[in-house]
Amino acid sequence: MSDRLDILWKSPGTVASRFMASSARIQIINGPVGSGKTTAAFMKAIRLASQQQPSKGRTINLGDGVQRPVRKFKLAVIRDTYRALWKTTLPSWFKRFPQDAGEWNGAVDAPAKHRLQFIIADGSVVDFTAEFGAIGENSAEDFMRGYEPTAFYLNELDLLQYEVYNFAKGRWGRFPDMAEGGPSWWGIIADANAPEFESWLYRDIFTRSGAELADDGVELFVQPGGTSVGAENLVNLPPGYYVDQAKGQPDWYKFRMIENRPGYSRAGKPVMPEFRDSIHVSAKELEMIPGVPIVIGVDPRTYPSVAFVQSVLTPHGRQRRVIDEIQGDQNMGARRFGKLVADYLHAHYPYVRPELIRGIVDPSSTYGADREEGEETWLEIFTATSGIRVTAAPTNKIPMRREALKKPLSELIEGEPAILISPRCKLIRTGLNTGFRYRKLNVAGAERFGEEVEKNQYADICEALEYACLADGADYEITERKEYVSQNIMQARAVGERSWDYDPLATIR
């Protein structure tokens, strides 16, 4: 058995050092593969254990006859599967804390426990226990019920369900017992690779400001990408490590695992590949510009949705500013959804004059009413209950709707994007990143995707934005003219006319 532990450790970089200094209740370090975040999390746990208050009325004898104060700390290390725990997490642990140090109990692909006792500079003893487990196919509630630690280490948080994170907050701070004074710090330590845009981690942690996270006791530490200036842990990696990592890898892997940027889900192909989160999402929330009309794009489908857009005409072109969004419950009717929108407008935009608010909706909302029975259309009911002037969009043809949004996503105005989205529009943001997509087909061979958009809440809110982009008619008019001229070209050529020696499309491009 080893009688010495090497707990001397040098931080791999500036971000990791800030992580080590944090006293937040929940501390998350995010970085690319190889950035040293797992070892940093382990060493953070050791530091926190060393800083715990000694247990009241408790001493420990390490066999030399001396009774020393004892600082107790129990860490629950949680992974998604036992295979991953034993393949990646435990080898990292053993590099710092060998199995023959202290008391080790555990079998491959099963739970394990490691108890370590060591003397620190003030002469007290740290009594540290790490319990290793994996969720596997268990429910988070059943699995987490058995833990009563001081703190949790959620390893590879991006691979764990939200319920694991949530239940951990109900089980932390249980050790040592309050009769011994309890813990002086308790909480969650976590590490993660960059999450997918659709994930709970991206939605609940990465899209929130530092101030918002701090209100919930959370601090997020984001390391630079592996190929970025300031990349961490390079001294402990082979030369050219990240260049070699990138070779032959698909874009999603390079984006998330090497560049450390939240990325696309692999479940589908984005409908709007022109969208770039770093370009089209504002750094801060966009506020309404007084006096500028608000166009509310409305999609009445499964998840009725509205997108709030202000169109600002500058000397260099038109910029659409997406300032807000609302989405109703699944299959919510026109009357309830109209009231929801009316209440939201009253609460958030009480001083906007009614004539400055205009709605534009999918034309299909004008169909289906039995006039002989006195029925009203979806549009009529929504208009009456929302109090908004609502008209049908000039078209619901898919190519034209898509073009109305794709065009501004593809343009810059004096270096500024032609469409700018407030970070408060989380559904639109997630949708344009990945949720608004063509589903990946489960077929052998090269990746293939369906031709129809996957029907989900992101499709509905993004299609509401498409209708808002049709509101001024400019993009629709251009697209319609191109389609009209193209049809005439084909008709003229079909009858053998030779009068189309020039390209008429050049005049409207």
Helices and strands as residue ranges (DSSP letters): H 14-21, E 26-30, H 37-50, E 59-61, E 67-79, H 82-84, I 85-89, H 90-96, E 103-106, E 112-119, E 125-134, H 140-144, E 151-154, G 157-159, H 162-171, G 178-180, E 187-192, H 200-201, I 202-206, H 210-215, E 218-222, G 234-236, H 241-246, H 251-253, I 254-258, E 268-270, H 277-280, E 294-299, E 305-314, E 317-327, H 334-348, G 354-356, E 357-361, G 363-366, G 371-373, H 378-386, E 389-392, H 398-409, E 412-413, E 416-417, E 419-421, H 426-430, I 431-435, E 437-440, E 449-453, H 457-469, H 474-494, G 504-508
